[in-house]
Amino acid sequence: MSVVVVLEGAGPGRFTVAVSPLAELAAGLHVLTGHGHHAEHAPWAREVARTAPTAFRAGLRRFSPLWTALRWRGFYTGLAGPTGRPAPGSVPAGPTPPLPPLSPLAPLSRLPLDHFAELTAYSCASGYHGYAFDRVLRDPAQSAALRHAASGLPEPHLELAEALLRDPEALRADVLAFLDLCRPVFFGALWAETEPLLARAAHRVRQRLADDGPVAALAALSPSSVRLADPPRVVFDKVHHAVITPARTPVLLIPTRYGAPHLVVKNEPGLPPVLHFPVDAPVVGVTLARSRMLALTDPSRVRLCRLIARQSMTTADLADRLSMTRPQVSRHLRALRDLGLVRTERNGRYVHYGLDLDAVDRIGRDVATALQY
């Protein structure tokens, strides 16, 4: 599966780079709910959970479907008007005046109730494919489909779906009250620390769009991206399929620190597509992580690695010890070197090969990161 961004006829002007407090709040809540997946922020998440009031901990569980597997589109509400330019609720890239941390809650409070219900229903169902929730409050068939989808997911998905169908106005008020509570509990301090970093990252992406064009700028957002031609497009390796055409619909690019390593793509019908990308993209993508694991399943290659893990050796030495031909050893070494698992050192007319133990040590972490991206 993949997300394909078709760039034919799409210049830099079809992209808006914006810093969004509300989008970063969603990323922070995601970490707080599943900090086991975010080792960098785990100490911070544990401290927030330890000191947070009971009401916050209850809300963190009750509303978790809004930021776990499927990010609630409400966190990206109000980010752009019809032209794709930043609107109230976002902070354009570059120097900005001080911003109250959650002023973007205003667009959520003005969101029509049917639209709020539709967006929330998709999060309760944890997906879009095969669902239509545009009349979920009035159509018994859509309500039944929501209940059925949510019942197959862990709690509190069904609890939240039932609350939505029972009293959507009350649920919206509860969601807004919880998001407002986030400011004193953790988000005020987080945003003060994070906003300058996000602003600098947004500026870099904007510059790359202007200097190198959309293909290079988008490909740099992910190690799992692939550039294709005729027509020009960038493909992101994701677990869902979508096609985004910026020439038709402007695209929003939003940097995140707490959302790393995830690259979140939002592409709901009738709304501007959003790429919520990590400030520092992971170095290793899914393809490279998988290739490194596969490289170490070959018994001959494992024996070779065990030898060069102890000391660097030449191709001739390895061939003698492994009872292999030099061309065979060279092919194995070339494959390992291309994957970044072997380092070379020239000593006079000899080339010695050694196992890059740091790269091998990172394989598990790289795989975990790549699977989340």
C-alpha positions in Angstrom: 0.0 0.0 0.0 1.2 3.5 -0.6 0.3 7.2 -0.7 1.1 8.7 -4.1 1.5 12.4 -4.6 1.2 13.2 -8.3 3.2 16.4 -8.9 2.5 17.0 -12.6 1.6 20.7 -12.9 2.1 21.4 -9.2 4.6 24.1 -8.4 5.8 25.2 -4.9 2.8 27.5 -4.7 0.5 24.5 -4.4 1.9 23.7 -0.9 1.5 25.6 2.3 3.9 25.0 5.2 2.2 25.7 8.5 3.0 25.2 12.2 0.0 24.0 14.1 -0.4 23.9 17.9 -3.5 21.7 17.6 -1.8 19.2 15.4 1.2 19.0 17.8 -1.2 18.6 20.7 -2.6 15.5 18.9 1.0 14.2 18.6 1.6 14.8 22.3 -1.6 13.0 23.3 -0.6 10.1 21.0 2.7 9.8 22.9 1.0 10.0 26.3 -1.3 7.2 25.3 1.3 4.8 23.8 4.7 6.0 25.1 6.1 2.5 24.8 6.4 3.2 21.0 8.2 6.5 21.6 11.3 5.8 23.6 12.7 9.3 23.2 9.7 10.8 25.0 8.8 8.0 27.4 10.4 9.7 30.5 8.4 12.8 29.8 5.2 10.9 29.2 5.6 9.0 32.5 6.1 12.2 34.4 3.1 13.8 32.9 1.0 10.8 33.8 2.3 10.8 37.3 1.5 14.4 38.1 -1.7 14.8 36.0 -5.1 15.2 37.7 -7.6 12.4 37.7 -9.8 14.2 35.2 -7.0 14.4 32.7 -6.1 10.7 33.0 -9.8 9.8 32.5 -10.1 11.9 29.4 -6.8 10.5 28.0 -8.4 7.1 28.0 -11.9 8.1 27.0 -10.9 10.1 24.0 -7.9 8.0 22.9 -9.5 6.8 19.6 -9.1 10.4 18.4 -5.3 10.2 18.3 -4.2 6.6 18.4 -4.5 4.5 15.1 -6.5 7.0 13.1 -5.7 10.7 13.8 -8.9 12.7 14.2 -9.4 15.2 11.4 -10.6 17.7 13.9 -7.0 18.3 14.9 -6.5 19.7 11.4 -9.6 21.8 11.2 -9.3 25.4 10.1 -5.7 25.0 8.8 -6.5 26.3 5.4 -9.2 28.2 3.5 -10.3 27.5 -0.2 -6.9 28.8 -1.5 -4.9 26.5 0.7 -3.4 29.5 2.6 -3.1 29.3 6.4 -6.3 30.4 8.2 -7.1 31.0 11.8 -6.0 27.9 13.7 -2.5 27.6 12.2 0.8 29.5 12.4 2.5 30.3 9.1 6.1 29.3 8.9 8.7 31.9 10.0 8.8 34.4 12.8 5.4 34.8 14.5 4.0 36.7 17.4 3.3 34.8 20.6 0.3 32.6 20.3 -2.0 31.3 23.1 -1.3 27.5 23.0 -4.8 26.4 22.1 -6.4 29.3 20.3 -7.1 26.8 17.4 -9.9 25.3 19.6 -12.1 28.1 18.2 -12.6 26.3 14.8 -13.6 23.1 16.6 -16.3 24.9 18.5 -17.7 26.3 15.3 -17.6 22.9 13.4 -21.1 22.0 12.3 -22.5 19.2 14.4 -23.0 16.8 11.5 -19.4 17.4 10.4 -18.1 16.8 13.9 -20.1 13.6 14.1 -18.8 12.4 10.7 -15.1 13.1 11.6 -15.5 11.5 15.0 -17.2 8.4 13.6 -14.3 7.7 11.3 -11.9 7.7 14.3 -14.3 5.5 16.3 -14.2 3.0 13.3 -10.5 3.5 12.9 -10.8 3.8 9.1 -12.4 5.3 6.1 -12.5 2.5 3.5 -16.0 1.2 3.1 -17.7 3.7 5.5 -20.0 6.6 4.9 -20.8 8.6 8.1 -22.0 11.9 6.6 -25.5 11.2 8.0 -24.5 9.0 11.0 -26.7 10.9 13.4 -29.8 10.5 11.3 -29.3 7.3 9.2 -29.9 4.1 11.1 -27.8 2.1 8.7 -24.8 4.4 9.2 -25.3 4.3 12.9 -25.4 0.5 12.9 -22.3 0.4 10.7 -20.5 2.6 13.2 -21.5 0.4 16.1 -20.4 -2.8 14.3 -17.0 -1.4 13.3 -16.3 0.1 16.8 -17.4 -3.2 18.5 -14.5 -5.0 16.8 -11.9 -2.6 18.2 -10.5 -2.3 21.7 -12.4 -0.1 24.2 -13.0 2.8 24.4 -13.9 2.9 20.6 -17.4 1.6 21.2 -17.9 3.7 24.3 -17.0 6.8 22.3 -19.2 5.8 19.4 -22.2 5.3 21.7 -21.6 8.7 23.3 -21.5 10.3 19.9 -24.8 8.7 18.8 -26.5 9.4 22.1 -25.6 13.1 22.5 -23.2 14.5 20.0 -23.5 18.1 21.4 -22.5 16.9 24.9 -19.6 14.8 23.5 -18.2 17.8 21.6 -18.4 19.9 24.7 -16.5 17.2 26.6 -13.8 16.9 23.9 -13.3 20.7 23.9 -13.1 20.7 27.7 -10.5 18.0 27.7 -8.4 19.7 25.1 -8.5 22.9 27.0 -7.4 21.0 30.2 -4.3 19.9 28.3 -2.9 23.4 28.4 -2.2 23.6 32.1 -1.4 19.9 32.5 1.3 19.7 29.8 0.8 21.5 26.6 1.6 25.1 27.6 5.2 24.0 28.5 5.5 21.7 25.6 4.4 24.3 23.0 6.8 27.0 24.4 9.7 24.5 24.0 8.6 23.0 20.6 7.2 25.9 18.6 10.6 27.4 17.7 11.9 24.0 16.5 8.8 23.5 14.4 9.1 27.0 12.9 12.7 26.4 11.9 11.8 23.0 10.3 8.9 24.6 8.4 11.2 27.3 7.1 13.7 24.7 5.8 10.9 22.8 4.0 9.6 26.1 2.5 13.1 26.9 1.3 13.6 23.5 -0.2 10.3 23.8 -2.0 11.4 27.1 -3.5 15.0 26.0 -4.3 14.7 22.3 -5.3 11.0 21.9 -6.2 8.2 19.8 -4.8 9.6 16.4 -5.8 12.9 16.9 -3.8 11.1 18.6 -0.9 8.5 15.8 -0.4 11.0 13.0 -1.0 13.2 14.4 1.8 10.3 14.0 4.3 10.6 10.2 4.5 13.3 7.5 4.0 10.5 5.3 2.7 9.8 7.6 -0.2 10.4 6.8 -3.9 10.6 9.3 -6.8 8.9 8.3 -10.0 8.7 10.0 -13.4 6.1 10.3 -16.2 4.3 11.8 -14.5 6.5 13.1 -11.7 5.4 11.8 -8.4 6.5 10.8 -4.9 5.4 7.6 -3.3 5.3 7.1 0.4 5.2 3.5 1.8 2.2 3.5 4.1 -0.4 0.9 5.2 -3.2 2.6 3.4 -3.7 3.7 -0.2 -4.4 7.3 -1.4 -3.7 9.5 -4.4 -3.0 13.2 -3.8 -3.0 15.6 -6.7 -1.7 19.1 -5.5 -2.5 20.6 -9.0 -6.2 20.1 -8.1 -6.2 20.5 -4.3 -3.5 22.5 -2.4 -1.6 20.5 0.2 -0.7 21.4 3.7 2.7 20.4 5.2 2.9 20.4 9.0 6.1 19.6 10.9 5.9 17.7 14.2 8.4 16.8 16.9 6.3 14.6 19.2 4.7 12.8 16.2 8.0 11.2 15.2 8.6 8.7 13.7 5.1 8.7 12.1 4.4 10.4 8.8 0.6 11.1 9.1 -1.3 11.6 5.8 -4.8 13.0 6.0 -6.7 12.9 2.7 -10.4 13.0 3.5 -12.8 13.9 0.6 -13.6 17.6 0.4 -10.8 18.7 2.7 -7.3 19.8 1.9 -4.7 16.9 2.1 -2.3 17.2 5.0 1.2 15.7 5.4 2.1 15.8 9.1 5.8 15.0 9.0 8.5 14.5 11.6 11.1 17.3 12.0 13.8 14.7 11.7 12.9 11.9 9.4 14.2 8.5 10.4 17.4 7.5 8.6 16.2 3.9 7.8 13.0 3.2 6.0 10.9 0.0 5.8 12.7 -1.3 2.7 16.2 -0.9 4.0 15.3 -2.3 7.5 13.7 -5.4 5.8 16.7 -5.9 3.5 19.1 -5.8 6.4 17.2 -8.5 8.2 17.0 -10.6 5.1 20.7 -10.2 4.5 21.4 -11.9 7.8 19.3 -15.0 7.1 21.8 -16.5 4.7 23.9 -19.1 6.7 27.1 -18.4 4.7 26.7 -14.6 5.2 26.1 -15.1 8.9 29.4 -17.1 9.2 31.2 -14.3 7.3 29.7 -11.7 9.6 30.8 -13.6 12.7 34.4 -13.6 11.4 34.6 -9.9 10.6 32.8 -9.0 13.8 35.9 -10.0 15.7 38.5 -8.4 13.4 38.7 -6.9 9.9 39.8 -9.3 7.2 40.6 -9.3 3.5 38.6 -11.1 0.8 41.4 -13.7 0.5 41.4 -14.4 4.2 37.7 -14.9 4.3 37.6 -17.1 1.3 40.2 -19.4 2.9 38.4 -19.6 6.2 35.0 -20.1 4.7 36.1 -22.5 2.0 34.5 -20.2 -0.6 35.8 -18.6 -3.8 36.9 -15.0 -3.7 34.1 -14.0 -6.1 31.5 -15.6 -3.8 32.9 -13.7 -0.8 33.0 -10.5 -2.8 29.4 -10.8 -3.7 28.4 -11.3 0.0 30.6 -8.4 1.1 29.2 -6.1 -1.6 25.6 -6.9 -0.5 26.4 -6.2 3.1 28.3 -3.0 2.2 25.5 -1.7 0.1 23.2 -2.2 3.1 25.5 -0.2 5.4 26.4 -3.3 7.5 30.1 -3.5 6.5 32.8 -0.9 6.7 36.1 -1.0 4.7 39.6 0.2 5.5 42.5 0.3 3.0 45.9 -0.6 4.3 48.4 -0.2 1.5 47.3 -2.6 -1.3 45.0 -4.5 1.0 41.3 -3.8 1.7 40.0 -5.0 5.1 36.3 -5.6 5.8 34.8 -5.2 9.2 31.2 -5.6 10.5 29.6 -2.3 11.5 28.4 -3.4 14.9 26.6 -0.1 15.6 24.5 -0.6 12.4 23.8 -4.2 13.4 22.9 -3.1 17.0 20.3 -0.6 15.5 18.5 -3.2 13.3 15.9 -3.9 16.0 15.3 -0.2 16.7 15.3 0.6 13.0 12.7 -2.0 12.3 10.4 -0.8 15.1 10.7 2.8 13.8 10.2 1.9 10.2 7.1 -0.2 11.0 5.5 2.9 12.7 6.4 5.3 9.9 
